């Protein structure tokens, strides 16, 4: 019986006595031990009433058990829905209401707040703590270590990842077994991953980058991962000598460069540093190469497509570009109005077609038709251009989506809260360049006549309402928002006005 992702990623771990996960405290989990954990989880999911095609929503801390739940969902034929650990209960309510999962797995510290969310939408709530404790972990511990995976083919759904646009609600991108496997195969080959690789993994695993790129590639190659709970410079520098590769967002690299312990000697044995999820400043490229002799490999991907392009492993890695289309992936630049393909060098809409492109948005057929053409091309919303050598550069976004530290922020969500605050007439939220996060969220406020909004009080409200990455890094008061003749706020002018705020 074939289960596409299980057969490619997890079954090969059987009998492997070498380490698959290396934890900061020195604990090592072999491939075979991890597979047995996956099997126990799969049984626990079935025992919890999960059937093939059911959704499993997960908001838990990064841990070996969290990763095993991904594997267990694949084996059981369920659809895995990882959720940002920073989301508030109010934010989780939308995702659970939209995806209608059979099971919601949560950290014990959030269980009380999420109980009414689960009850309102008919989901069972169970606990998984970072230390491996909790009701679901206890159930898994009692299960058999043998599991026959549910049959799943290329077109069967494997995961939902929610993505934000600038209008409407968050959209659940439906990713198939074929989508995830095709990308993992291509990246493993293009980036030369083998079973000798040890990946320094400090990324979150609720996001495409950490789960469907870093983890899937390591599983595909049969390598190992140094599995850090999060970004910790002391631990990254301490453990880097054991690694051969690293994937990160620009924040990782700017913070490493700020640390005097990060030297050429420390990275002498490393073969590859990959950056993505947000633009990497050209100056960071230069500083990194000057410090270490390594040139960071930058690539381009999206929630809906996984990876689309990459700078070459062997060849010119060009700062300011996201490289060349990956094998099997078609990338074109089109006129945003007509959809006609533009000549090389002209700026237009980036569209992508290939086995990596998602199946559509969950329960949003109209939005799917708007962004996924009948020809199979996905309209990314990013504007870009090709240079004469075929390297793609992203010059901006047609929409006002903000990407900060690799996470998407939907400005309207923040603006709605700002507009409700005492003394605020209106607001606009934009992304401005930030050396650490790529972009920072900036809130621009117009005061009501005769009023002086309390920015500190507003900041406190935002902290209680939004995940940390969505909270503005700064709030600014202006006399009026710039508008065009149709009354539309000109956010590009605000970005230009405050573009040097964090430099």
DRENVEX-711601 format. One line per 8 residues: number of its first residue (from 0); their letters; for each residue z, x, y of C-alpha. Coordinates in steps of 0.25 Angstrom, whole numbers, plus 5000, padded with zeros to 4 digits. Layout:
NUM) a) Z:X:Y | ...
! end
This chain:
0) xxxxxxxx) 5000:5000:5000 | 4996:5006:5013 | 5004:5006:5026 | 4996:5015:5036 | 5007:5021:5044 | 5017:5022:5033 | 5008:5029:5025 | 5004:5039:5036
8) xxxxxxxx) 5017:5041:5043 | 5029:5038:5033 | 5024:5039:5019 | 5021:5054:5020 | 5036:5057:5023 | 5039:5053:5008 | 5045:5065:5001 | 5045:5074:5014
16) xxxxxxxx) 5058:5082:5014 | 5054:5089:5027 | 5060:5084:5040 | 5053:5073:5047 | 5063:5070:5058 | 5072:5081:5064 | 5083:5076:5072 | 5091:5083:5084
24) xxxxxxxx) 5103:5085:5076 | 5096:5092:5065 | 5094:5081:5055 | 5081:5081:5048 | 5075:5068:5041 | 5064:5071:5031 | 5052:5064:5030 | 5056:5058:5017
32) xxxxxxxx) 5070:5053:5023 | 5063:5047:5034 | 5053:5039:5025 | 5065:5034:5017 | 5071:5029:5031 | 5058:5022:5034 | 5058:5015:5021 | 5073:5011:5023
40) xxxxxxxx) 5069:5005:5036 | 5057:4998:5031 | 5066:4991:5021 | 5076:4988:5032 | 5065:4981:5040 | 5060:4973:5028 | 5075:4969:5026 | 5076:4965:5040
48) xxxxxxxx) 5065:4955:5038 | 5053:4963:5044 | 5040:4960:5038 | 5026:4967:5040 | 5021:4964:5053 | 5035:4961:5059 | 5039:4969:5072 | 5051:4978:5072
56) xxxxxxxx) 5056:4981:5087 | 5064:4994:5088 | 5072:4998:5100 | 5081:5010:5094 | 5083:5024:5097 | 5075:5035:5092 | 5080:5040:5078 | 5075:5042:5064
64) xxxxxxxx) 5078:5028:5060 | 5070:5023:5072 | 5058:5031:5067 | 5060:5026:5053 | 5060:5011:5058 | 5046:5014:5063 | 5042:5019:5049 | 5049:5007:5042
72) xxxxxxxx) 5042:4997:5051 | 5029:5004:5047 | 5032:5004:5032 | 5037:4989:5033 | 5024:4985:5040 | 5032:4981:5053 | 5027:4983:5067 | 5036:4993:5074
80) xxxxxxxx) 5040:4990:5089 | 5048:5001:5095 | 5054:4998:5108 | 5059:5008:5119 | 5074:5010:5118 | 5075:5009:5133 | 5071:4995:5134 | 5081:4984:5138
88) xxxxxxxx) 5084:4972:5130 | 5076:4964:5140 | 5064:4973:5137 | 5066:4972:5122 | 5066:4957:5123 | 5051:4957:5127 | 5047:4966:5116 | 5055:4959:5105
96) xxxxxxxx) 5050:4945:5110 | 5036:4950:5110 | 5035:4957:5097 | 5044:4948:5090 | 5050:4959:5080 | 5057:4955:5067 | 5067:4966:5070 | 5073:4973:5082
104) xxxxxxxx) 5079:4986:5080 | 5089:4991:5091 | 5099:5001:5094 | 5113:4996:5092 | 5116:4998:5107 | 5105:4988:5111 | 5107:4978:5100 | 5116:4969:5108
112) xxxxxxxx) 5106:4968:5119 | 5095:4966:5109 | 5101:4956:5100 | 5097:4944:5109 | 5083:4950:5111 | 5081:4950:5096 | 5087:4936:5094 | 5078:4930:5104
120) xxxxxxxx) 5066:4935:5097 | 5070:4933:5083 | 5071:4948:5079 | 5082:4954:5071 | 5090:4965:5078 | 5095:4977:5070 | 5101:4990:5075 | 5096:5005:5073
128) xxxxxxxx) 5104:5015:5081 | 5099:5029:5084 | 5110:5035:5074 | 5104:5027:5063 | 5114:5016:5062 | 5113:5001:5065 | 5110:4989:5057 | 5095:4992:5054
136) xxxxxxxx) 5098:5006:5050 | 5109:5001:5041 | 5100:4992:5034 | 5089:5003:5032 | 5099:5012:5026 | 5101:5002:5014 | 5086:5001:5011 | 5077:5007:5001
144) xxxxxxxx) 5070:5020:5004 | 5058:5016:4997 | 5048:5006:5004 | 5034:5002:5001 | 5027:5001:5015 | 5020:4988:5019 | 5005:4989:5019 | 4999:4991:5033
152) xxxxxxxx) 4985:4995:5037 | 4979:5000:5050 | 4978:4987:5057 | 4993:4983:5054 | 5002:4984:5066 | 5012:4995:5066 | 5019:4994:5080 | 5020:4987:5093
160) xxxxxxxx) 5022:4995:5105 | 5024:4988:5119 | 5017:4993:5131 | 5018:4989:5145 | 5006:4986:5155 | 5007:4982:5169 | 5006:4967:5168 | 5012:4958:5157
168) xxxxxxxx) 5022:4961:5146 | 5023:4973:5137 | 5012:4973:5126 | 5015:4976:5112 | 5004:4985:5107 | 5001:4983:5092 | 4999:4996:5085 | 4993:4996:5071
176) xxxxxxxx) 4995:5006:5059 | 4981:5011:5062 | 4984:5013:5077 | 4996:5022:5074 | 4991:5029:5062 | 4977:5033:5069 | 4984:5039:5081 | 4994:5047:5072
184) xxxxxxxx) 4983:5053:5064 | 4975:5057:5076 | 4987:5063:5084 | 4992:5071:5071 | 4978:5077:5070 | 4975:5079:5085 | 4989:5086:5088 | 4989:5094:5075
192) xxxxxxxx) 5002:5088:5069 | 5006:5092:5055 | 5018:5092:5046 | 5022:5105:5052 | 5025:5098:5065 | 5038:5095:5071 | 5038:5085:5083 | 5048:5085:5093
200) xxxxxxxx) 5050:5070:5095 | 5058:5066:5107 | 5050:5054:5111 | 5054:5039:5109 | 5049:5032:5097 | 5047:5019:5103 | 5034:5024:5110 | 5020:5027:5105
208) xxxxxxxx) 5022:5042:5109 | 5035:5045:5101 | 5032:5035:5089 | 5017:5034:5087 | 5013:5047:5092 | 5024:5057:5089 | 5030:5051:5077 | 5018:5046:5070
216) xxxxxxxx) 5011:5059:5072 | 5023:5067:5066 | 5023:5057:5054 | 5008:5058:5052 | 5008:5073:5052 | 5021:5074:5043 | 5028:5082:5054 | 5043:5081:5058
224) xxxxxxxx) 5049:5077:5071 | 5061:5082:5079 | 5066:5068:5082 | 5074:5068:5095 | 5080:5055:5100 | 5074:5057:5114 | 5071:5067:5125 | 5082:5077:5125
232) xxxxxxxx) 5078:5091:5131 | 5089:5098:5124 | 5085:5093:5110 | 5070:5095:5113 | 5071:5109:5117 | 5081:5112:5105 | 5072:5106:5095 | 5059:5110:5100
240) xxxxxxxx) 5059:5123:5092 | 5058:5114:5079 | 5046:5106:5084 | 5031:5109:5084 | 5027:5097:5093 | 5032:5088:5103 | 5027:5075:5110 | 5033:5070:5123
248) xxxxxxxx) 5031:5063:5136 | 5029:5071:5149 | 5044:5069:5151 | 5047:5078:5139 | 5038:5089:5144 | 5043:5089:5159 | 5058:5089:5154 | 5055:5101:5144
256) xxxxxxxx) 5049:5109:5156 | 5061:5106:5164 | 5070:5113:5154 | 5070:5128:5154 | 5073:5129:5139 | 5059:5123:5137 | 5051:5136:5135 | 5038:5142:5129
264) xxxxxxxx) 5047:5148:5118 | 5053:5134:5115 | 5039:5129:5113 | 5032:5141:5106 | 5032:5134:5092 | 5027:5120:5097 | 5013:5117:5095 | 5011:5104:5103
272) xxxxxxxx) 5017:5096:5115 | 5011:5082:5117 | 5014:5073:5129 | 5010:5059:5131 | 5015:5045:5136 | 5014:5049:5150 | 5006:5058:5159 | 5010:5073:5158
280) xxxxxxxx) 5009:5079:5172 | 4999:5091:5173 | 5010:5100:5178 | 5018:5097:5166 | 5007:5102:5157 | 5006:5115:5165 | 5021:5117:5165 | 5022:5115:5150
288) xxxxxxxx) 5011:5124:5147 | 5016:5135:5156 | 5030:5134:5150 | 5027:5133:5135 | 5012:5137:5133 | 5010:5123:5127 | 5000:5113:5133 | 5005:5098:5131
296) xxxxxxxx) 4996:5089:5124 | 4994:5076:5132 | 4989:5063:5126 | 4987:5049:5129 | 4991:5036:5122 | 4996:5022:5124 | 5005:5012:5117 | 4992:5004:5113
304) xxxxxxxx) 4984:5016:5107 | 4994:5028:5104 | 4986:5040:5108 | 4972:5040:5113 | 4969:5054:5119 | 4975:5068:5117 | 4973:5082:5123 | 4969:5091:5112
312) xxxxxxxx) 4978:5099:5103 | 4968:5110:5103 | 4960:5111:5116 | 4963:5108:5131 | 4975:5100:5134 | 4972:5095:5148 | 4983:5091:5158 | 4981:5078:5164
320) xxxxxxxx) 4973:5073:5153 | 4977:5065:5140 | 4966:5072:5132 | 4955:5067:5123 | 4953:5054:5115 | 4960:5056:5101 | 4951:5056:5089 | 4947:5041:5086
328) xxxxxxxx) 4951:5036:5099 | 4941:5032:5110 | 4945:5033:5124 | 4936:5028:5136 | 4938:5027:5151 | 4932:5013:5156 | 4930:5006:5169 | 4943:4997:5170
336) xxxxxxxx) 4934:4986:5175 | 4922:4986:5166 | 4927:4993:5154 | 4915:5002:5154 | 4917:5016:5150 | 4917:5026:5161 | 4910:5040:5162 | 4919:5052:5160
344) xxxxxxxx) 4927:5056:5172 | 4929:5042:5177 | 4942:5035:5178 | 4944:5022:5170 | 4952:5014:5160 | 4955:5022:5147 | 4952:5014:5135 | 4955:5018:5120
352) xxxxxxxx) 4950:5014:5107 | 4953:5019:5093 | 4962:5017:5081 | 4974:5020:5089 | 4972:5007:5098 | 4982:4996:5096 | 4979:4982:5091 | 4983:4974:5103
360) xxxxxxxx) 4995:4969:5110 | 5005:4960:5102 | 5003:4946:5106 | 4995:4949:5118 | 4980:4946:5114 | 4976:4945:5129 | 4982:4958:5133 | 4976:4964:5120
368) xxxxxxxx) 4962:4959:5124 | 4964:4965:5138 | 4967:4979:5134 | 4960:4980:5120 | 4945:4979:5121 | 4937:4972:5110 | 4931:4986:5108 | 4944:4992:5104
376) xxxxxxxx) 4946:4999:5117 | 4960:4998:5123 | 4961:4998:5138 | 4973:5007:5141 | 4975:5004:5156 | 4975:5019:5158 | 4964:5025:5168 | 4958:5039:5164
384) xxxxxxxx) 4946:5048:5164 | 4940:5058:5155 | 4936:5072:5159 | 4923:5079:5155 | 4930:5084:5142 | 4935:5071:5138 | 4950:5072:5142 | 4956:5059:5147
392) xxxxxxxx) 4965:5059:5159 | 4973:5046:5163 | 4973:5044:5177 | 4981:5032:5179 | 4984:5018:5173 | 4977:5005:5177 | 4990:4998:5176 | 5003:5002:5182
400) xxxxxxxx) 5010:5006:5169 | 5020:5017:5171 | 5022:5027:5160 | 5035:5035:5162 | 5040:5045:5152 | 5030:5039:5142 | 5035:5024:5143 | 5028:5013:5150
408) xxxxxxxx) 5033:5005:5161 | 5028:4992:5166 | 5030:4992:5181 | 5031:4977:5182 | 5043:4976:5174 | 5050:4985:5183 | 5045:4978:5196 | 5050:4965:5191
416) xxxxxxxx) 5064:4970:5191 | 5063:4977:5204 | 5057:4965:5211 | 5070:4957:5207 | 5079:4966:5213 | 5087:4963:5226 | 5079:4967:5239 | 5066:4970:5232
424) xxxxxxxx) 5054:4963:5237 | 5044:4970:5227 | 5042:4982:5219 | 5032:4991:5212 | 5034:5000:5200 | 5025:5012:5198 | 5024:5025:5190 | 5024:5038:5198
432) xxxxxxxx) 5023:5052:5193 | 5035:5058:5187 | 5036:5073:5181 | 5045:5068:5170 | 5041:5054:5166 | 5026:5055:5170 | 5028:5043:5178 | 5041:5037:5184
440) xxxxxxxx) 5043:5022:5187 | 5045:5020:5202 | 5049:5007:5208 | 5044:5004:5222 | 5052:4993:5229 | 5049:4984:5242 | 5062:4979:5248 | 5063:4964:5252
448) xxxxxxxx) 5064:4964:5268 | 5077:4968:5273 | 5082:4972:5259 | 5086:4986:5253 | 5085:4986:5238 | 5096:4993:5231 | 5088:5003:5223 | 5100:5007:5215
456) xxxxxxxx) 5103:4993:5211 | 5089:4991:5207 | 5089:5003:5198 | 5101:4998:5191 | 5094:4985:5188 | 5082:4992:5183 | 5091:5000:5174 | 5096:4988:5167
464) xxxxxxxx) 5083:4981:5166 | 5073:4992:5161 | 5072:5003:5151 | 5074:5016:5158 | 5060:5021:5158 | 5056:5009:5166 | 5066:5011:5177 | 5060:5016:5190
472) xxxxxxxx) 5063:5031:5192 | 5064:5027:5207 | 5064:5015:5216 | 5057:5016:5230 | 5057:5006:5241 | 5045:5004:5249 | 5041:4995:5261 | 5029:4988:5253
480) xxxxxxxx) 5021:4990:5241 | 5007:4995:5243 | 4997:4984:5240 | 4982:4982:5240 | 4975:4970:5247 | 4977:4961:5235 | 4992:4964:5236 | 4993:4972:5223
488) xxxxxxxx) 5003:4983:5224 | 4996:4997:5224 | 5005:5004:5214 | 4996:5017:5215 | 5000:5018:5230 | 5015:5018:5225 | 5012:5028:5215 | 5006:5037:5225
496) xxxxxxx) 5017:5035:5235 | 5028:5039:5225 | 5020:5048:5217 | 5028:5060:5221 | 5042:5053:5219 | 5046:5061:5206 | 5038:5074:5208
! end
